[in-house]
Every structure is written in structure tokens, then in C-alpha cells.
Amino acid sequence: MAQIREKQGAAHTRIMGVGGYVPSRVVTNEEVCTWIDSSDEWIRTRSGIETRRWATPEETVLEMSVEAAGKALAASGITGDQLGAVIVSTVSHMHQTPALACLVADRLGTNGAAYDISAGCAGFCYGVAQASDMVKAGSAEYVLVVGVERLSDLTDVHDRGTAFIFGDGAGAVVIGPSDVPGIGPVVWGSEGDKYETITQTFPWNERPESTEDAEGAEGAEDGGQVRGPFLRMEGQAVFRWASYQMAEVSLKALAEAGVTASDLDAFIPHQANMRITDRLVKVLGLPEHVPVARTIAEFGNNSAATIPLAMERMLEDGSAPHGGLALLIGFGAGLVYAAQVVSLP
């Protein structure tokens, strides 16, 4: 009987280049406070956010993805037609199908595999893990991973619990073969029993006829039409989960990679909340010389885009070294999480 031939890929993988795009509109805390009963001090204290970026109508998820991807390709030294696959993580591409990744691939000039993943704020790290495995398996030589969101489209500006949190933007990396290990084992998983802690106000196919039928949609009616759906979050529950369980996940990712916190050259967690970041730094026992991503102060929480945007910023401003080791961890709706140690491009 004939045997199936297996394809052999690269022994090791690495992130070859990173690129990002942040929208032009800056939304200050003062502007947010015209929508909700709050203050700049309260928002900063609770989240660490000073401003966030919101996209203009022209800054679509496609346009932001292509801009970020172009920078990542240029930094990697490869062209779009060399990509064997495009993975896009997003929850704000408003079409269930076809995937946004197909449009991104077409714009970049590749007919490679293309698909979206829905893993919320952990989506970028999910994509990195999948891309690394694809290169090792020989499914693709180079893979583009994009994290992109327009969460302003899913934000209820009258909801005091979430109106100040979310932002828009895109980040991308190219992953390809390496002579030495450049992407550590992923530590990932889900806790579906906490599914209701971050949700939409209603499913796409169940639009309420009135605000009375839309749970938590007060003030969301416009001209007799219910707007949304919007994101809702049980803030305290999510904060406790991220602050404690994600510290354990971070420690496991370090152990799987065979490194310690003192070996790191950067810590790049998902930018959910400055206090969560502070808690993770404390539990990890991160030495003071290790720089920590804190772009949430400027960009807000743009979900799957936070980690690549922070990576790009830290490399550009010199706070993290090219080739250095960085711990990445993403966590969010689902609830889902993923973490890995990588060599910075």
C-alpha cells in the first residue's frame, strides 16, 4: 500500500518584521466625559488610559490591515506574493463571511491561504502560534499575522463601564523560517464558564425592536432604531481573572521556553488595563531593567492589535532591543488566553 508523503518545514521560526497603524483621530478623556458621568482622573486611575484612537470612515479594518501589513513586509524584506498564508484576528469585521483575510491577501498580491480567527484580545498570540506551526509543518514558508479592530463601532458611548476603554488600530508581523528558535511554545486555553463576562448586547441575527428588549442598551435608540450591538463587560470579574490567572499563564510560558523573567528584554502584555499590567509585573518578579509595554495610555484597548502595536513602538523608541527576548500574553473575550516568548525582530 502506498504511503502518504509528509512535507517537512523549517526547524525553527521567528518574527521577521512588525508593522502597525493607528488611526488619526485622538479621543481624549475630556471628550469621553461629555458622553458619560466621569472625569479624567477617574478614567486614568481605573484604567491608565489618557487618550484612545478612533478610526475615521475611511480608516476601515481593511485599510488599516493593509497599512500595517505593508510595514511588516518591508521590515521583513519579503514581498506580498511570497506569503503562503494570511491570518487576521478581528471581532470588528462586520461580515461573518467572507473573511477579511481574503481581501487583505488580494491587496498584498498573494493567493495564499487566508482566514480570520475570532479570539478577541488573545487573537494575535493565537495567530503567532498557528503561523509558527504552519512554517514548521511546511504548510507555508512565510505567514502574515494581522490583529485589527475598529472597536469604536462596538462601543456604546453612554455605557459608563466601557465607553472609555476601547480604541482602533492594526498591527502585523511576518513569521518565517529561522536557524535558531525564535518563537517559544504557546501556552493557551479557554475558560468558557466565564463566557458571559464579555459579550455583545445582542446577537447579529436577533436585533431587538426596542430598547426595552435590548438588555443594557439604555440610550442606544436612534430614530426609533436600536443601535449596536455593543460590547458589554463585567469589569471586576474580568479584572480579577486577568490579574491572577494570567500571571500563572505567563509563568508557564516562561517555563515552556526555558527562560526566566530576568532573561527577558521586554514584557508585552495585552493592553487591557494598566493595573492588570502592574499586577502581572509584580507576580512575575520582573526586574526593573526589563521594559514593559504601556501603550494603553495613548492608544486605549484595541484588542488583537495591542501587542503588535506595542512591539512596534518599543522597537522604534529603543526601549526594547532588536533580537531581544519578549514575553507576549493576550487574554480576553471567551474567555481565552495565549502566551509565548519570542525573539523580537
SULVEN-V994310 format. One record per residue. RES is the residue in one small letter. D_CENTER is the distance of its C-alpha to the mean C-alpha in whole Angstrom. Layout:
res | d_center
RES | D_CENTER
RES | D_CENTER
//
This chain:
res | d_center
m | 47
a | 44
q | 41
i | 37
r | 36
e | 33
k | 31
q | 30
g | 27
a | 26
a | 27
h | 24
t | 20
r | 19
i | 16
m | 18
g | 17
v | 13
g | 13
g | 12
y | 13
v | 13
p | 16
s | 19
r | 20
v | 20
v | 20
t | 22
n | 22
e | 26
e | 25
v | 23
c | 26
t | 28
w | 26
i | 26
d | 29
s | 27
s | 27
d | 25
e | 26
w | 25
i | 22
r | 21
t | 23
r | 21
s | 17
g | 18
i | 17
e | 19
t | 18
r | 15
r | 15
w | 16
a | 16
t | 20
p | 21
e | 21
e | 18
t | 17
v | 13
l | 16
e | 17
m | 14
s | 13
v | 16
e | 16
a | 13
a | 14
g | 18
k | 17
a | 16
l | 19
a | 21
a | 20
s | 20
g | 24
i | 23
t | 24
g | 22
d | 25
q | 24
l | 21
g | 22
a | 19
v | 16
i | 13
v | 10
s | 7
t | 8
v | 10
s | 12
h | 14
m | 17
h | 19
q | 19
t | 21
p | 21
a | 17
l | 16
a | 15
c | 19
l | 19
v | 17
a | 19
d | 22
r | 22
l | 21
g | 24
t | 24
n | 25
g | 23
a | 21
a | 18
y | 16
d | 13
i | 11
s | 11
a | 9
g | 7
c | 5
a | 6
g | 6
f | 5
c | 8
y | 9
g | 10
v | 11
a | 13
q | 15
a | 15
s | 17
d | 19
m | 20
v | 21
k | 23
a | 25
g | 26
s | 24
a | 23
e | 23
y | 20
v | 17
l | 14
v | 11
v | 9
g | 5
v | 7
e | 8
r | 12
l | 12
s | 15
d | 16
l | 16
t | 17
d | 20
v | 22
h | 25
d | 23
r | 23
g | 21
t | 17
a | 19
f | 18
i | 14
f | 12
g | 11
d | 11
g | 10
a | 8
g | 8
a | 10
v | 12
v | 15
i | 16
g | 20
p | 23
s | 24
d | 27
v | 26
p | 23
g | 20
i | 17
g | 18
p | 18
v | 15
v | 16
w | 14
g | 16
s | 16
e | 18
g | 19
d | 22
k | 20
y | 18
e | 20
t | 18
i | 15
t | 17
q | 18
t | 21
f | 23
p | 22
w | 22
n | 26
e | 27
r | 27
p | 30
e | 33
s | 33
t | 31
e | 33
d | 32
a | 28
e | 27
g | 26
a | 26
e | 29
g | 29
a | 27
e | 30
d | 31
g | 34
g | 35
q | 31
v | 28
r | 25
g | 22
p | 20
f | 18
l | 16
r | 18
m | 17
e | 20
g | 18
q | 21
a | 20
v | 16
f | 17
r | 20
w | 18
a | 15
s | 18
y | 20
q | 18
m | 15
a | 18
e | 20
v | 17
s | 16
l | 20
k | 20
a | 18
l | 20
a | 23
e | 22
a | 21
g | 25
v | 24
t | 24
a | 22
s | 25
d | 24
l | 21
d | 20
a | 17
f | 15
i | 11
p | 10
h | 7
q | 8
a | 10
n | 14
m | 16
r | 18
i | 16
t | 15
d | 19
r | 20
l | 18
v | 19
k | 23
v | 22
l | 21
g | 24
l | 22
p | 25
e | 25
h | 25
v | 22
p | 19
v | 16
a | 13
r | 14
t | 13
i | 12
a | 16
e | 16
f | 12
g | 12
n | 9
n | 7
s | 4
a | 2
a | 4
t | 5
i | 6
p | 7
l | 9
a | 10
m | 11
e | 13
r | 15
m | 16
l | 17
e | 19
d | 20
g | 22
s | 20
a | 19
p | 21
h | 21
g | 21
g | 21
l | 19
a | 16
l | 14
l | 11
i | 10
g | 7
f | 9
g | 9
a | 11
g | 14
l | 14
v | 12
y | 11
a | 11
a | 12
q | 14
v | 16
v | 16
s | 18
l | 17
p | 18
//
